[in-house]
Amino acid sequence: MGLFDSWFGRTIEKKNQPKIKFGRYSDSYKTDKQYQSWQDSLEKFDDGDHFDAYEDFLDYLGDPEEENLTYQRLGDTHFSFELFQGSKKIKGYSDGRKFRAEAKVVRAKENHVGFMRRLLEKNFELKYSRFGLNENGDVVIVFDTYLLDGSPQKLYYALNELATHSDKMDDLLIDEFEMLRPIDTEHIKEFTPEEKAVKYDFIMSNIKEVLSQVEHGKLDPNIYPQAIGYLLLDLIYKLDYLVCPEGYMMELFERINRDYFQENGKSIADKNATFCKQIKELGERSKTKFSAEMYGTLSTFGLTQVVNHEKFTGFIDEVIKEYDWYARNKHYEVALAISGYIVGYSLFYWAVPRPDRELLHLYYEILESEYFNKLGFEHEFYQDDKFNKSAIKKEISNIIKSNKNKYEGLNADTTLLVYDSKHEFARSFLIMMKGMDVIPLH
């Protein structure tokens, strides 16, 4: 068995290790059977066989490891289905004439102009679906289409939009409006109090450490804004991957990431000041609010983009050169953050090839070994301020061996690893990955 039993954003389960999800779910890693179902769906729809086309479409969406979707045939022209996206359950059906899907977002004890206006504004952003109220006054999001106009491509984008927006909006609305309550959340799995405590402490300690580096470090934030940016982005990507937050915290990280790279006339220094304020406010939220957003979910649609190894290594080339100046001038925290930024950005945005994905996770396992140990993992990669060279090399070897049957000439030169300090190890680890050949077998 290699490092993972499953793909990006799925449960990571080693022998005698806890089942804990890390990272964002991706629907990019389909089986050959699923890809065939997609092709069959397109062909059958073009031939006018809408019912069988939709059945193949649902087979394509289903993830056996995630157990995210179920459907039932009801005669020759009807079916119903149920799929999950984060905290939301999406129910749908086809009656031989129309295809319809709906998710209950929140339960409203009373209508309020504030959240009603918010939903109206969101409707202008949506292309396929729409928010509204059902007969019970619950906030719902709905998509429907006539079968003749309901191609598999349209259904995929429409269900993706409906599912991801319903999943985001429930926590955000409940956090802001007291009259709203959760609904249809029986499928979510609450983290244990022990896991929540470990994650909460990890969030707080990392926020405190980074803000301290920004406010009391040797680098002037106005003269070296890019260095501060690396510290902040490394922080949010790391917390996003290792904690897997929902609701407010997830939305904040996405907003910071989006605003940092947006050309809006603001300087990096001004953006950093805003982000520091937002992160400080995050650290001041009550433990109860954090706890409410820490739960396990199932997903059908991912947000990450598929990229090949060359795209990933090109990104390493582009950014790693920034490392050397900071390391030479003994700004080791920033140097380490630059490597962390490369790892975190790649996991936040991309569905990289499986060997790359497993090695990037191993990067965190090594450098955040204490956190993993507190979660119950039995790691020996870094203890007492020392790297365990043999354990690290063995795990890299396991990853390579478990993927050789799918990638031609796969190898990793562990002689490139440098164990003198965390920042030097981090850089050398990425250089090792950059030199790998990750060529899928066809």
Backbone torsions as a table, in degrees:
resi	resn	phi	psi	omega
1	MET	NA	135.1	176.6
2	GLY	-83.0	-163.3	-178.2
3	LEU	-64.7	-35.0	-174.1
4	PHE	-118.6	150.2	168.1
5	ASP	-94.6	-13.8	-174.8
6	SER	-150.4	-174.6	-170.6
7	TRP	-91.0	-168.0	-173.6
8	PHE	-52.4	129.2	176.0
9	GLY	74.8	12.0	-179.4
10	ARG	-100.4	-179.7	178.4
11	THR	-66.4	132.5	175.9
12	ILE	-101.8	118.2	-172.0
13	GLU	-133.9	107.4	172.0
14	LYS	-100.1	165.9	177.3
15	LYS	-58.4	128.4	178.8
16	ASN	63.0	22.8	178.9
17	GLN	-117.8	153.1	-178.8
18	PRO	-69.0	154.6	175.0
19	LYS	-89.8	104.3	-178.8
20	ILE	-136.3	134.9	179.6
21	LYS	-86.8	141.2	174.5
22	PHE	-130.0	144.4	174.3
23	GLY	78.8	177.3	-177.0
24	ARG	-88.5	140.2	179.3
25	TYR	-66.3	141.9	173.3
26	SER	-126.4	136.4	174.4
27	ASP	-98.1	21.1	-175.2
28	SER	-85.9	-14.2	-176.1
29	TYR	-102.2	78.1	-179.4
30	LYS	-91.1	156.5	175.1
31	THR	-82.1	165.2	176.5
32	ASP	-59.8	-36.5	179.4
33	LYS	-63.9	-39.9	179.2
34	GLN	-66.8	-42.0	177.7
35	TYR	-62.4	-35.9	176.8
36	GLN	-66.5	-38.2	177.0
37	SER	-61.3	-38.0	178.3
38	TRP	-64.1	-46.3	179.1
39	GLN	-63.1	-42.3	178.2
40	ASP	-62.0	-38.6	179.9
41	SER	-62.4	-43.7	179.8
42	LEU	-63.3	-44.9	-177.9
43	GLU	-66.4	-43.4	-179.0
44	LYS	-67.0	-36.0	178.4
45	PHE	-65.3	-43.2	178.4
46	ASP	-62.6	-29.6	178.9
47	ASP	-83.7	-0.8	178.9
48	GLY	87.1	5.2	178.5
49	ASP	-90.6	73.2	-171.2
50	HIS	-66.2	-38.9	-175.4
51	PHE	-63.2	-51.7	179.9
52	ASP	-67.7	-31.0	177.4
53	ALA	-62.4	-41.8	-179.9
54	TYR	-70.1	-33.2	177.8
55	GLU	-64.9	-43.4	176.1
56	ASP	-64.6	-37.2	177.7
57	PHE	-60.1	-44.2	178.8
58	LEU	-67.8	-33.7	174.1
59	ASP	-62.5	-36.3	177.6
60	TYR	-65.8	-41.2	-178.0
61	LEU	-72.0	-31.0	-174.8
62	GLY	-66.0	141.2	177.7
63	ASP	-120.1	107.2	-175.7
64	PRO	-58.8	-35.6	-179.7
65	GLU	-73.7	-33.9	-179.3
66	GLU	-83.6	-24.5	-175.9
67	GLU	52.1	51.6	-171.0
68	ASN	-94.2	-10.4	-171.1
69	LEU	-148.4	139.9	172.0
70	THR	-134.8	150.0	174.1
71	TYR	-147.6	162.0	-175.7
72	GLN	-139.7	128.7	174.7
73	ARG	-78.0	137.4	179.3
74	LEU	-127.3	80.0	-176.1
75	GLY	86.2	-159.2	-175.2
76	ASP	-90.9	-14.7	-175.4
77	THR	-130.5	-0.4	-176.8
78	HIS	-121.5	146.8	168.8
79	PHE	-153.7	160.4	173.6
80	SER	-129.5	155.3	-179.9
81	PHE	-146.8	164.5	178.7
82	GLU	-146.2	126.9	177.5
83	LEU	-133.8	161.6	-175.6
84	PHE	-119.8	143.9	174.0
85	GLN	-141.8	101.5	-178.5
86	GLY	62.4	-124.1	-178.2
87	SER	-85.6	1.7	-173.9
88	LYS	-111.9	146.4	174.7
89	LYS	-110.9	126.1	-179.2
90	ILE	-109.4	124.4	178.7
91	LYS	-111.6	143.3	179.5
92	GLY	-153.9	173.0	-179.9
93	TYR	-160.8	164.5	167.9
94	SER	-129.8	135.1	-178.1
95	ASP	-110.8	19.8	-179.5
96	GLY	88.4	-11.1	179.4
97	ARG	-123.8	-40.6	-178.4
98	LYS	-131.7	159.0	171.6
99	PHE	-116.0	130.9	-176.9
100	ARG	-139.2	141.0	175.7
101	ALA	-137.6	145.7	-177.3
102	GLU	-148.7	143.3	172.9
103	ALA	-128.8	132.5	172.1
104	LYS	-81.4	123.4	-173.1
105	VAL	-91.2	-57.2	178.2
106	VAL	-146.8	159.3	174.8
107	ARG	-100.4	128.5	-177.7
108	ALA	-102.2	118.1	175.0
109	LYS	-67.9	-30.4	177.7
110	GLU	-156.9	152.7	177.4
111	ASN	-76.6	146.9	-177.8
112	HIS	-141.7	135.7	-175.4
113	VAL	-61.7	-28.9	-177.8
114	GLY	-64.1	-55.6	-177.8
115	PHE	-75.3	-27.0	175.9
116	MET	-64.6	-40.8	177.7
117	ARG	-65.7	-39.2	179.4
118	ARG	-60.2	-42.7	180.0
119	LEU	-67.7	-38.3	178.4
120	LEU	-62.7	-42.3	178.3
121	GLU	-63.9	-40.1	179.9
122	LYS	-64.6	-33.9	-179.0
123	ASN	-60.9	-29.2	178.5
124	PHE	-71.6	-20.1	179.4
125	GLU	-87.3	-17.9	-173.6
126	LEU	-87.8	143.6	-177.8
127	LYS	-100.2	-36.1	-173.6
128	TYR	-113.9	-33.4	-171.5
129	SER	-113.8	179.3	-177.8
130	ARG	-155.4	143.5	173.7
131	PHE	-84.7	149.9	177.2
132	GLY	-168.3	-168.2	177.5
133	LEU	-118.5	139.0	175.5
134	ASN	-89.8	-173.1	-175.6
135	GLU	-66.0	-19.3	178.4
136	ASN	-94.1	0.1	-179.3
137	GLY	86.2	6.9	177.5
138	ASP	-75.9	145.5	173.6
139	VAL	-76.7	126.2	-179.0
140	VAL	-129.6	161.6	169.9
141	ILE	-125.7	133.7	-167.8
142	VAL	-130.9	143.3	168.0
143	PHE	-134.6	137.2	172.3
144	ASP	-148.8	157.5	-179.1
145	THR	-159.4	151.1	171.4
146	TYR	-71.7	147.3	-176.1
147	LEU	-58.0	-38.8	-178.2
148	LEU	-60.8	-25.9	-178.6
149	ASP	-106.5	7.2	-173.0
150	GLY	-105.0	65.1	179.6
151	SER	-64.8	157.4	176.9
152	PRO	-57.0	-37.2	178.1
153	GLN	-61.4	-45.1	179.8
154	LYS	-63.7	-43.0	-180.0
155	LEU	-62.3	-39.5	-179.3
156	TYR	-61.7	-50.4	-178.0
157	TYR	-67.5	-36.7	-179.6
158	ALA	-67.9	-47.2	178.9
159	LEU	-66.1	-35.8	176.0
160	ASN	-60.1	-48.5	179.4
161	GLU	-61.0	-48.8	-178.6
162	LEU	-60.5	-46.6	-175.0
163	ALA	-67.6	-47.8	-175.7
164	THR	-70.0	-36.8	179.2
165	HIS	-72.0	-37.6	178.2
166	SER	-65.9	-37.7	-179.7
167	ASP	-66.1	-36.9	179.8
168	LYS	-75.4	-41.1	-168.6
169	MET	-73.3	-28.2	-173.7
170	ASP	-63.5	-51.5	-180.0
171	ASP	-64.2	-39.7	-178.4
172	LEU	-64.7	-43.6	180.0
173	LEU	-67.4	-42.2	-179.5
174	ILE	-65.5	-36.5	178.9
175	ASP	-65.1	-31.2	-174.3
176	GLU	-96.0	-33.5	-173.4
177	PHE	-118.7	117.8	-172.8
178	GLU	-68.8	-22.5	-177.0
179	MET	-81.2	-1.1	-178.9
180	LEU	-100.0	145.4	-177.5
181	ARG	-131.7	154.3	176.6
182	PRO	-64.5	155.9	177.4
183	ILE	-150.8	148.1	179.8
184	ASP	53.5	50.0	-179.0
185	THR	-118.4	20.0	-176.8
186	GLU	-63.8	-22.3	-175.6
187	HIS	-82.2	-16.5	-176.6
188	ILE	-73.2	152.9	-176.7
189	LYS	-114.7	114.3	178.6
190	GLU	-66.8	135.4	171.9
191	PHE	-65.9	153.6	176.3
192	THR	-66.6	155.3	176.2
193	PRO	-55.5	-34.5	-179.7
194	GLU	-67.7	-42.5	178.7
195	GLU	-66.8	-40.5	177.3
196	LYS	-61.4	-40.8	-178.7
197	ALA	-64.7	-42.7	179.2
198	VAL	-63.3	-44.2	-178.7
199	LYS	-68.0	-40.0	178.6
200	TYR	-62.0	-46.9	179.9
201	ASP	-62.7	-37.3	179.3
202	PHE	-65.5	-42.9	177.4
203	ILE	-60.5	-50.6	-176.0
204	MET	-63.7	-43.9	-177.4
205	SER	-67.0	-38.2	179.7
206	ASN	-71.1	-39.5	176.2
207	ILE	-61.7	-46.0	-179.4
208	LYS	-61.6	-43.5	-177.9
209	GLU	-64.8	-45.5	-177.2
210	VAL	-69.1	-42.8	178.0
211	LEU	-62.8	-34.6	176.3
212	SER	-65.4	-41.3	177.6
213	GLN	-63.3	-38.8	179.9
214	VAL	-69.2	-45.1	-172.9
215	GLU	-82.5	-28.7	-174.0
216	HIS	-124.0	6.8	179.8
217	GLY	-73.8	174.4	-176.5
218	LYS	-77.7	-16.2	-177.3
219	LEU	-94.0	130.5	177.4
220	ASP	-72.5	121.9	-178.4
221	PRO	-58.3	-26.3	-179.0
222	ASN	-82.7	-24.0	180.0
223	ILE	-93.3	-32.8	-178.3
224	TYR	-122.4	59.2	-177.1
225	PRO	-63.8	-32.0	-178.7
226	GLN	-66.1	-35.2	177.4
227	ALA	-63.2	-42.2	178.0
228	ILE	-64.8	-37.8	177.5
229	GLY	-60.3	-41.5	177.9
230	TYR	-62.5	-41.5	178.9
231	LEU	-61.4	-44.4	-176.5
232	LEU	-71.7	-42.3	-179.5
233	LEU	-69.3	-39.4	174.4
234	ASP	-57.4	-40.8	179.6
235	LEU	-61.9	-52.5	-173.5
236	ILE	-70.0	-36.3	178.6
237	TYR	-67.0	-40.4	-179.6
238	LYS	-65.2	-45.4	179.4
239	LEU	-66.9	-37.4	179.1
240	ASP	-61.8	-43.6	-176.9
241	TYR	-74.7	-45.3	-172.0
242	LEU	-83.4	-27.7	-178.3
243	VAL	-98.6	-29.1	-176.3
244	CYS	54.6	60.5	-177.8
245	PRO	-74.0	157.6	172.5
246	GLU	-114.5	174.6	169.6
247	GLY	62.2	-132.8	-172.0
248	TYR	-57.5	-46.6	-176.1
249	MET	-64.7	-44.1	177.4
250	MET	-62.3	-43.5	179.8
251	GLU	-64.1	-39.1	178.5
252	LEU	-62.5	-45.6	-179.9
253	PHE	-62.2	-41.2	178.2
254	GLU	-65.2	-37.4	179.8
255	ARG	-68.9	-43.3	178.3
256	ILE	-61.9	-46.4	178.6
257	ASN	-59.1	-45.2	-178.3
258	ARG	-65.5	-46.0	-176.1
259	ASP	-69.4	-31.3	-178.2
260	TYR	-63.0	-41.0	-174.8
261	PHE	-94.4	-1.2	-178.7
262	GLN	-80.3	135.0	175.6
263	GLU	-84.2	96.1	-177.1
264	ASN	-127.2	16.6	177.6
265	GLY	86.1	-8.7	179.4
266	LYS	-87.5	143.5	177.5
267	SER	-74.8	161.2	177.6
268	ILE	-61.9	-37.0	179.5
269	ALA	-62.2	-42.8	179.0
270	ASP	-65.7	-41.7	177.8
271	LYS	-61.7	-44.9	179.9
272	ASN	-58.6	-40.4	179.7
273	ALA	-62.3	-41.3	177.5
274	THR	-64.8	-43.5	-178.7
275	PHE	-65.4	-39.7	178.1
276	CYS	-61.2	-40.5	177.9
277	LYS	-63.8	-43.4	-179.8
278	GLN	-66.0	-40.4	179.7
279	ILE	-68.9	-37.0	176.3
280	LYS	-63.3	-42.2	177.2
281	GLU	-63.9	-36.0	176.2
282	LEU	-60.4	-43.3	179.6
283	GLY	-67.2	-16.4	-179.7
284	GLU	-96.8	-1.5	176.9
285	ARG	-65.5	153.2	-179.0
286	SER	-69.1	151.9	177.9
287	LYS	-62.8	-29.9	178.7
288	THR	-63.7	-41.2	179.5
289	LYS	-68.0	-39.5	175.7
290	PHE	-60.7	-45.0	-176.4
291	SER	-60.4	-37.3	-177.4
292	ALA	-67.3	-20.5	-177.5
293	GLU	-104.8	13.1	179.7
294	MET	-111.5	97.7	179.9
295	TYR	-154.8	158.2	179.3
296	GLY	-90.3	146.1	-175.5
297	THR	-137.3	170.4	169.9
298	LEU	-112.3	150.9	-178.6
299	SER	-139.0	155.7	177.5
300	THR	-116.5	-35.3	-177.1
301	PHE	-116.8	138.7	177.0
302	GLY	-107.3	166.5	-178.3
303	LEU	-112.0	-2.3	-175.2
304	THR	-88.6	151.3	-177.4
305	GLN	-99.1	134.8	177.9
306	VAL	-70.6	128.6	175.1
307	VAL	-134.9	156.7	177.9
308	ASN	-92.2	176.4	-177.3
309	HIS	-63.2	-35.5	-178.3
310	GLU	-64.6	-38.7	176.7
311	LYS	-62.1	-43.4	180.0
312	PHE	-65.2	-46.4	-178.6
313	THR	-69.0	-30.7	174.5
314	GLY	-62.7	-36.5	177.4
315	PHE	-66.9	-40.2	175.5
316	ILE	-58.6	-48.3	179.2
317	ASP	-55.9	-41.8	-175.3
318	GLU	-66.8	-37.3	-170.7
319	VAL	-100.9	-33.6	-169.8
320	ILE	-64.3	-23.7	178.3
321	LYS	-63.4	-24.3	177.0
322	GLU	-67.0	-26.4	-176.7
323	TYR	-59.6	-44.0	-166.5
324	ASP	-61.4	-41.0	-178.5
325	TRP	-63.9	-45.4	-178.8
326	TYR	-66.2	-38.4	178.7
327	ALA	-67.6	-42.6	179.2
328	ARG	-61.3	-34.3	-178.2
329	ASN	-95.4	16.3	172.5
330	LYS	64.2	27.9	171.7
331	HIS	-94.8	70.8	-168.7
332	TYR	-69.1	-31.5	179.4
333	GLU	-64.2	-40.4	179.1
334	VAL	-70.0	-40.6	178.3
335	ALA	-58.0	-44.9	178.2
336	LEU	-65.3	-38.4	-179.9
337	ALA	-64.7	-31.3	179.1
338	ILE	-65.5	-44.6	175.7
339	SER	-63.7	-42.1	178.1
340	GLY	-63.0	-35.4	177.0
341	TYR	-62.9	-42.8	179.2
342	ILE	-61.0	-46.9	-179.5
343	VAL	-64.3	-50.6	-175.7
344	GLY	-64.8	-43.2	178.5
345	TYR	-59.7	-43.5	-177.9
346	SER	-63.4	-37.3	179.5
347	LEU	-79.9	-28.0	-179.4
348	PHE	-73.9	-41.3	-173.7
349	TYR	-96.9	-35.8	-162.8
350	TRP	-116.4	153.2	164.6
351	ALA	-104.0	89.8	-178.5
352	VAL	-77.9	164.7	177.1
353	PRO	-54.6	152.2	-172.5
354	ARG	-54.7	-45.3	178.2
355	PRO	-59.4	-40.7	177.3
356	ASP	-62.9	-44.1	-179.3
357	ARG	-59.7	-43.3	-177.9
358	GLU	-69.3	-36.6	178.7
359	LEU	-71.3	-36.7	176.6
360	LEU	-64.3	-38.3	174.8
361	HIS	-64.6	-40.8	177.9
362	LEU	-60.2	-36.7	175.2
363	TYR	-51.9	-48.1	178.7
364	TYR	-68.5	-38.5	178.8
365	GLU	-58.2	-37.9	-178.3
366	ILE	-75.8	-52.3	-172.6
367	LEU	-80.0	-18.6	175.3
368	GLU	-117.2	40.1	-174.1
369	SER	-58.6	-37.5	-178.8
370	GLU	-62.4	-41.2	179.2
371	TYR	-62.5	-46.1	179.3
372	PHE	-63.5	-38.7	178.4
373	ASN	-64.1	-38.6	178.7
374	LYS	-67.4	-28.3	176.6
375	LEU	-77.4	-8.8	177.4
376	GLY	109.3	2.1	176.8
377	PHE	-78.1	143.5	179.8
378	GLU	-97.3	81.9	-177.3
379	HIS	-103.0	146.6	176.5
380	GLU	-131.4	25.6	-175.3
381	PHE	-76.4	-34.4	-177.7
382	TYR	-148.3	112.7	-178.9
383	GLN	-142.7	143.4	178.7
384	ASP	54.1	42.3	177.7
385	ASP	61.1	28.3	179.7
386	LYS	-136.0	142.6	174.8
387	PHE	-82.3	138.7	174.0
388	ASN	-92.5	93.2	-172.5
389	LYS	-58.8	-45.1	-176.0
390	SER	-65.6	-40.0	179.4
391	ALA	-66.2	-39.7	179.6
392	ILE	-65.9	-46.7	-179.6
393	LYS	-63.8	-38.6	179.6
394	LYS	-64.0	-42.2	-179.1
395	GLU	-68.4	-38.5	175.7
396	ILE	-61.6	-43.1	177.8
397	SER	-60.7	-40.7	178.1
398	ASN	-61.4	-41.2	179.8
399	ILE	-64.4	-44.9	-180.0
400	ILE	-62.0	-47.2	-177.9
401	LYS	-62.2	-40.1	-176.7
402	SER	-71.7	-13.4	-178.4
403	ASN	-114.1	-3.5	-175.9
404	LYS	-61.5	-29.4	-177.4
405	ASN	-72.7	-9.6	-179.2
406	LYS	-119.2	-8.6	-177.4
407	TYR	-132.7	124.4	-174.8
408	GLU	-71.6	129.5	174.9
409	GLY	64.4	23.4	-176.1
410	LEU	-65.6	130.8	178.3
411	ASN	-160.1	164.6	177.2
412	ALA	-142.2	126.6	-177.6
413	ASP	-87.9	92.2	-177.0
414	THR	-73.1	-8.2	176.0
415	THR	-69.0	-15.1	178.9
416	LEU	-77.5	-14.2	-175.8
417	LEU	-71.0	137.5	179.0
418	VAL	-115.8	127.3	-171.8
419	TYR	-109.8	14.7	-173.2
420	ASP	-73.6	-27.6	179.8
421	SER	-159.5	166.3	-179.7
422	LYS	-63.6	-43.7	-176.1
423	HIS	-69.1	-34.9	177.8
424	GLU	-70.9	-38.7	177.3
425	PHE	-63.2	-44.0	-177.7
426	ALA	-58.7	-46.1	179.4
427	ARG	-63.7	-45.6	-176.8
428	SER	-65.9	-32.0	178.4
429	PHE	-63.5	-43.2	179.0
430	LEU	-69.8	-36.3	175.9
431	ILE	-63.4	-39.7	175.8
432	MET	-59.8	-45.7	179.7
433	MET	-64.1	-37.6	-179.6
434	LYS	-61.8	-31.4	-177.7
435	GLY	-85.9	0.7	-178.1
436	MET	-80.3	150.0	169.0
437	ASP	-98.6	116.7	179.5
438	VAL	-121.9	83.5	-174.7
439	ILE	-114.4	112.5	-178.4
440	PRO	-62.3	139.8	173.4
441	LEU	-78.0	142.3	-179.2
442	HIS	-110.3	NA	NA
